[in-house]
């Protein structure tokens, strides 16, 4: 019985091999090519998400040598450079992507983002102006708001920030940016409200906490708001408030807040100590 089973398996293998031998070689090659495409797609996704950003850049640079006209590889290279904080290098790569006939409006938005990161605000404005107004995404309007801020077009800025906040389920970041915009133009009460809204969405965002203290300090509100904070964060916020008080001309209040910061911090708070010594000198 066992011998007959082995014979049967051998015969089945022979038939399979015979079928493979009769297949069109081009079909076999195409099958392998399809498998390679799936594997490469998976690798590209890994490189764009969990891989080290600089290793991802090297991967896409190598791949682009053999595939200079593939927009997905150029796009991956540009995205990897942004992840690696190499915006200046990413700009010409994004320019090549958007020049491709298969470029999308998302590509143009990412190009504008790279330009802003590289400090070319005028070119970023030009790129955003080329995108149809019907293309409405969170990232597009967030960038529009930032460009409007840079041009001091406050009404446009407010409108774009409001639209952007409505187009995402996680608006804390854009609310914080909007609040900082209000802070820079002297609308301290409006800034305080927006930083508070950001913290309602994301209570652990320290940047929004620190900005909230700046907005309150600019109004001479020298008490910490009721927000979630660790002991270390409390010390850091007291220091920010103390320095803000000094900037407002309330030097003695600032000294007192710095002493509180030093006493509150669970470790030695060198920055606050140096600031206090400088004031007391």
C-alpha positions as CSV (number, residue, x, y, z in Angstrom):
1,X,0.0,0.0,0.0
2,X,2.8,2.4,0.9
3,X,4.7,1.5,-2.3
4,X,1.6,2.2,-4.4
5,X,1.2,5.6,-2.7
6,X,4.8,6.6,-3.5
7,X,4.3,5.6,-7.1
8,X,1.2,7.6,-7.3
9,X,2.9,10.7,-5.9
10,X,5.8,10.3,-8.3
11,X,3.4,10.0,-11.3
12,X,1.6,13.2,-10.1
13,X,4.9,15.0,-9.9
14,X,5.8,13.8,-13.4
15,X,2.5,15.1,-14.8
16,X,3.1,18.5,-13.1
17,X,6.6,18.8,-14.5
18,X,5.4,17.8,-17.9
19,X,2.7,20.5,-17.8
20,X,5.3,23.1,-16.8
21,X,7.6,22.0,-19.6
22,X,4.7,22.6,-22.1
23,X,3.9,26.0,-20.8
24,X,4.7,29.1,-22.8
25,X,8.0,30.5,-21.4
26,X,6.6,34.0,-21.6
27,X,3.7,33.0,-19.3
28,X,6.1,31.7,-16.8
29,X,8.2,34.8,-16.9
30,X,5.1,36.9,-16.5
31,X,4.1,34.9,-13.5
32,X,7.4,35.5,-11.8
33,X,7.3,39.2,-12.8
34,X,3.8,39.5,-11.1
35,X,5.3,38.0,-7.9
36,X,8.2,40.4,-8.0
37,X,5.8,43.3,-8.3
38,X,3.9,42.3,-5.2
39,X,7.1,41.8,-3.3
40,X,8.5,45.2,-4.4
41,X,5.2,46.9,-3.5
42,X,5.4,45.4,0.0
43,X,9.1,46.5,0.3
44,X,8.2,50.1,-0.9
45,X,5.5,50.3,1.8
46,X,7.9,49.1,4.5
47,X,10.5,51.6,3.4
48,X,7.9,54.4,3.6
49,X,6.6,53.5,7.0
50,X,8.7,51.5,9.5
51,X,12.2,51.6,7.9
52,X,14.9,54.1,8.9
53,X,14.3,57.2,6.8
54,X,17.9,57.4,5.5
55,X,18.0,53.7,4.7
56,X,14.7,54.3,2.7
57,X,16.4,57.1,0.8
58,X,19.3,54.8,-0.2
59,X,16.8,52.1,-1.2
60,X,14.8,54.3,-3.5
61,X,17.9,55.9,-4.9
62,X,19.2,52.5,-5.9
63,X,15.9,51.4,-7.3
64,X,15.5,54.6,-9.3
65,X,18.7,54.0,-11.2
66,X,17.1,50.9,-12.8
67,X,13.7,52.6,-13.1
68,X,14.3,56.3,-13.9
69,X,10.9,56.8,-15.4
70,X,8.7,55.2,-12.7
71,X,6.8,57.8,-10.9
72,X,6.1,55.6,-7.9
73,X,9.8,55.2,-7.2
74,X,10.5,58.9,-7.6
75,X,7.5,59.6,-5.3
76,X,8.9,57.1,-2.7
77,X,12.3,58.8,-2.9
78,X,10.8,62.2,-2.3
79,X,8.7,61.0,0.6
80,X,11.6,59.3,2.2
81,X,13.7,62.4,1.9
82,X,11.0,64.4,3.7
83,X,10.9,61.7,6.4
84,X,14.6,62.0,6.8
85,X,14.3,65.8,7.1
86,X,16.1,66.4,3.9
87,X,13.6,68.8,2.4
88,X,16.1,70.7,0.2
89,X,17.1,67.4,-1.5
90,X,13.4,66.4,-1.8
91,X,12.4,69.6,-3.7
92,X,13.9,68.7,-7.1
93,X,12.7,65.1,-6.8
94,X,9.1,66.3,-6.2
95,X,9.5,68.7,-9.1
96,X,10.3,65.7,-11.3
97,X,7.3,63.9,-9.9
98,X,4.8,66.7,-10.7
99,X,6.3,67.1,-14.2
100,X,5.2,63.5,-14.9
101,X,2.0,63.0,-16.9
102,X,0.7,60.7,-14.2
103,X,1.2,63.2,-11.4
104,X,-1.7,63.8,-9.0
105,X,-3.0,66.7,-7.0
106,X,-1.7,64.9,-3.9
107,X,1.7,65.0,-5.5
108,X,1.4,68.8,-6.0
109,X,0.4,69.3,-2.4
110,X,3.4,67.3,-1.2
111,X,5.6,69.3,-3.5
112,X,4.3,72.5,-1.9
113,X,4.9,71.0,1.5
114,X,8.5,70.3,0.6
115,X,9.0,73.8,-0.7
116,X,7.7,75.3,2.6
117,X,10.0,73.0,4.6
118,X,12.9,74.2,2.4
119,X,11.8,77.9,3.0
120,X,10.7,78.7,-0.6
121,X,7.3,80.2,0.4
122,X,6.7,82.0,-2.9
123,X,7.2,78.9,-5.0
124,X,4.9,76.9,-2.6
125,X,2.2,79.6,-3.1
126,X,2.6,79.2,-6.9
127,X,2.2,75.4,-6.7
128,X,-0.8,75.6,-4.5
129,X,-2.5,78.1,-6.8
130,X,-2.2,75.6,-9.7
131,X,-4.3,73.0,-7.8
132,X,-8.0,73.2,-8.6
133,X,-10.2,74.6,-5.8
134,X,-12.4,71.5,-5.9
135,X,-9.5,69.5,-4.6
136,X,-10.2,69.8,-0.8
137,X,-8.0,67.9,1.6
138,X,-6.8,68.6,5.1
139,X,-3.1,68.9,4.1
140,X,-3.9,71.2,1.2
141,X,-5.8,73.7,3.4
142,X,-3.3,73.5,6.2
143,X,-0.5,74.5,3.8
144,X,-2.8,77.2,2.3
145,X,-3.2,78.6,5.9
146,X,0.5,78.6,6.5
147,X,1.3,80.4,3.3
148,X,-1.4,83.0,4.1
149,X,0.2,83.4,7.5
150,X,3.6,84.1,5.8
151,X,1.9,86.8,3.7
152,X,0.1,88.2,6.7
153,X,-3.3,87.6,5.0
154,X,-5.0,87.0,8.2
155,X,-8.6,86.6,7.0
156,X,-7.5,84.0,4.4
157,X,-5.4,82.3,7.1
158,X,-8.4,82.1,9.5
159,X,-10.6,80.7,6.8
160,X,-8.1,78.1,5.7
161,X,-7.4,77.0,9.2
162,X,-11.1,76.6,9.9
163,X,-11.6,74.5,6.8
164,X,-8.5,72.3,7.6
165,X,-9.8,71.7,11.1
166,X,-13.1,70.5,9.7
167,X,-11.4,68.0,7.3
168,X,-9.6,65.9,9.9
169,X,-10.6,63.7,12.8
170,X,-7.4,64.8,14.6
171,X,-7.5,68.7,14.5
172,X,-5.2,69.3,17.5
173,X,-2.1,70.1,15.3
174,X,-3.9,72.5,13.1
175,X,-5.6,74.2,16.0
176,X,-2.2,74.7,17.7
177,X,-0.9,76.2,14.5
178,X,-3.9,78.5,14.2
179,X,-3.4,79.5,17.8
180,X,0.2,80.3,17.2
181,X,-0.8,82.4,14.2
182,X,-3.2,84.4,16.5
183,X,-0.3,84.7,19.0
184,X,2.1,86.2,16.5
185,X,-0.5,88.8,15.4
186,X,-1.3,89.9,19.0
187,X,-4.7,88.3,19.4
188,X,-3.8,86.7,22.7
189,X,-7.3,85.8,23.8
190,X,-8.1,84.2,20.5
191,X,-4.8,82.3,20.8
192,X,-5.6,81.1,24.3
193,X,-8.9,79.8,23.2
194,X,-7.4,77.8,20.3
195,X,-4.6,76.3,22.3
196,X,-7.3,75.2,24.8
197,X,-9.3,73.6,22.0
198,X,-6.2,71.8,20.8
199,X,-5.6,70.4,24.3
200,X,-9.2,69.2,24.5
201,X,-8.5,67.1,21.4
202,X,-5.0,66.0,22.5
203,X,-4.4,66.6,26.2
204,X,-0.8,65.4,26.1
205,X,0.4,67.9,23.4
206,X,3.1,69.7,25.3
207,X,3.7,72.3,22.5
208,X,0.1,73.5,22.9
209,X,0.5,73.6,26.7
210,X,3.6,75.8,26.4
211,X,1.9,78.0,23.8
212,X,-1.1,78.3,26.1
213,X,1.1,79.6,28.8
214,X,2.7,82.2,26.4
215,X,-0.8,83.4,25.4
216,X,-1.9,83.7,29.1
217,X,1.4,85.4,30.1
218,X,1.0,87.9,27.3
219,X,-2.3,88.9,29.1
220,X,-0.6,88.9,32.5
221,X,-2.4,85.8,33.6
222,X,0.3,84.3,35.8
223,X,-1.5,81.2,37.0
224,X,-1.4,77.8,35.5
225,X,-4.6,76.7,33.8
226,X,-6.4,73.5,34.8
227,X,-4.8,71.1,32.3
228,X,-3.3,67.6,32.3
229,X,0.4,67.9,33.2
230,X,3.2,65.9,34.8
231,X,5.4,67.3,37.6
232,X,8.2,67.9,35.1
233,X,5.8,69.6,32.7
234,X,4.5,71.8,35.5
235,X,8.0,72.9,36.2
236,X,8.7,73.7,32.6
237,X,5.4,75.6,32.2
238,X,6.2,77.6,35.4
239,X,9.6,78.5,33.8
240,X,7.8,79.6,30.6
241,X,5.4,81.7,32.6
242,X,8.3,83.2,34.6
243,X,10.2,84.3,31.5
244,X,7.0,85.6,29.9
245,X,6.4,87.7,33.1
246,X,10.0,89.1,32.8
247,X,9.4,90.0,29.2
248,X,6.2,91.8,30.2
249,X,8.3,93.9,32.7
250,X,7.0,92.0,35.8
251,X,10.4,91.0,36.9
252,X,9.7,90.1,40.6
253,X,6.8,88.0,39.5
254,X,9.0,86.3,37.0
255,X,11.6,85.6,39.7
256,X,9.0,84.1,42.0
257,X,7.7,81.8,39.2
258,X,11.2,80.7,38.4
259,X,11.8,79.8,42.0
260,X,8.5,77.8,41.9
261,X,9.8,76.0,38.8
262,X,13.1,75.0,40.4
263,X,11.3,73.8,43.5
264,X,8.7,71.8,41.5
265,X,11.0,70.0,39.1
266,X,11.8,66.5,40.3
267,X,15.5,66.9,39.3
268,X,17.9,69.8,39.0
269,X,16.4,72.3,36.7
270,X,19.5,73.9,35.2
271,X,17.8,76.2,32.7
272,X,15.5,77.8,35.3
273,X,18.5,78.1,37.7
274,X,20.6,80.0,35.1
275,X,17.7,82.3,34.2
276,X,17.1,83.1,37.9
277,X,20.8,83.8,38.6
278,X,20.9,86.1,35.6
279,X,18.0,88.1,36.9
280,X,19.3,88.3,40.4
281,X,22.8,89.3,39.3
